[in-house]
Amino acid sequence: MSKTGKKIRPMLTHAGIWVWDIKKMESFYTRMLGFDVTDQGYVERYNGNITFMSNDPRLHHQLILSEGRPEGAPSTVNQLSFEVASLDELRQMYHRVVDEGVKNLLPRNHGNAWSVYFDDPEGNNVEVYLDSPFHIPQPFGEFLDFELSDEEIVQTTEARVREIEGFSMRNEWVAERAKNMDLAD
């Protein structure tokens, strides 16, 4: 808590990952997720190059790629998650990933969100998602069929999640969370 007694709530603004091949990773994130390189340079402390990337003109960086991942080291990233604005954008992302032949493709309906998971070239788990208008307790995941229309995805999701204990509409869940966090008006 701060001196005023109000809880301090830092917001996640960017993620950095160690990489083996910085150029290959730059290419992947620019092609697949539309990132722009905003800065690059050498970091003495890391003894390697670093690339800053963003797809928001207001943010200098949202993703950092840093050389220096030890050879053979597993990824230390659970997942990098990127939100899109619509089911149409999520469907386009799914088809882009399919066309690219990316490994470990997993389209998921979480009830509270629709997601496409896949690996980047170095095995880091990437999620592109859209929140749904519903909330259900997590974890929950079922196959997401992009052959369905947007309306069918929403309707089948709602029909399925209404059966689950703890279901609510997202706006109700957000209001309750805000109240529990002492953020409600």
N, C-alpha and C positions, 0 to 999 in steps of 0.2 A: 504494500500500500504506500501511497505517496504521503507527504506531510499533511495534505489536506484530508486524508482518510479515504480518498477515492482510489480504487484499484487501477493500477497502470496496466494497459492492454496493448502491448506491442503488436503490430500487424506484419505479417509476412509480406515482404516486398520483392525478394529475389532469392534465387538458389544458385549455388556454385557447385560444380562437379569437377573432379580430377579426370583427366582424359589421357589416352595414349596418343591419339592422332588428332590434333587440334583442327587441322584443315578438313578432314573427313567429317568431324563433328560439326564444324561451322556449316559445311555444305548441307548436312542433314537438317539442322535446325532452321536454316534459311529456306530450304526447299520445302520441307514438310510442314513447318509451323509458321512460316512467314516472318521469322525474325530478321532484323537488320543488325549488322555489326556496327556498334556505336563507338567503340574504341578498341585498341589493341596495344600490346606492349610487352616488355620484358620485366619480370618481377624478380629482383635479386633474392629476396627472401625465399622464393620458391625455386629459384634457379631454372626458370622456364617462362614461356610465353603465356599470356592471358588474353582472352577475348571477352569483351562485354557485348551483350546482345539485348535488344528490346524490340517489342512490337507495339509499344505505346510511346508516342512522341514526348509525353510528359515525363517519362522515366528513363534516366540514363542507361540503366540496365535492369533486366529481370532475370537474366540467365548469365552465368559466368562459366566459361570453360577455362580450366587451368591445366597446363602441362604438368606432368610429374607423377601421374598414377603409376605406382610400381608395376613392373611387368608381372602378369599373372594375377594381380590383386583383384579380388571380386569387387563389384560395385558396392559402394557404401550408401547408395541412394535407394530408399524404399520405392519412391516414385516422384516424378516431377509432374505436377498437375496443371493443366491449362484449360481455362474456361472459354467456351464459345457462346455466341449470342442466341443460337436457334438450333432446332433439330435439323434444319436444312444444312447449316454449317457443319454440324456433327456428322451428318450423312456424307457430305463432301469430304470431310477429313477421313472417314472410314474408307471411302473409295480411293482417296489419294494413297492411303497406307496400303490397301490391297494392290493397287497398281504398282507401287514401289516394291512390293514383295517383302515388306518388313516382317521380321520374325515375331512370333508369339503374339499374334493378333487376337484380341479377346474383346468382342463387343458385349457390354453388360448393362442390364437394367437393374439398378440398385433400389428402385422404388422412389427414392428421394433424389436420384440423379440418373442420367443416362450417360454411359461412358464408353470410350474406345481405349483399350490398353494395348501397348506394343512396346517393343524394345528399340532403343536407338542403336547405332552401329556398334557401340561398346557394351551393350547389354544392360543399360540403365532403363528402368521401367518408366514409361511415359504414359500419362493419362490425359486424354482430351475429353471434357465433360460439359454437360449442361444440367443445372439443377431442374428438377421437376417441380410441379406445383404441390407435391405431396411430401409428407414425412412419414417414415416408418423407422423403427429401431434398426440399427445396423449391428453386425454385418448382414447383408442380404444381397444376393446376386443371382440373376437368371440371364439367359441368352437374350440379346437385343437383336431383333430382326429388322434390318434396314430395308427389307423389301416392303415392309408396311409403310403406309402413308404417315405423315405427322399425326393426323387425327387418330389413326388406328393405334399408333404407339401410345398416345396419351390415354385413349379409352381403355386399351388392354392393361396398361399400367394401373390406372385407377381401379378397374375391376379387380385386379389381383391384390393390390395393397390394401384395399378396404377390408379384406378378409383378415388382415394381420393385426394382432393385438398391438396397441400403441399407435395406430394410424391417426393422423391428423392432416389437415391442410398445412402447407408450408408456412403461410402467413400466420396461422395460429401458433405453430411451433416456434417461429421467430419471435413472436410477441411474448410467449412464455419464457423463452431463453433470455430475452432482454430484461424481463421482470426478474428472473433469477440472477442475472448479472448486475442488478441495480442500475440498469440503463433505460428502463421504461420511463416515459414522461409522467 
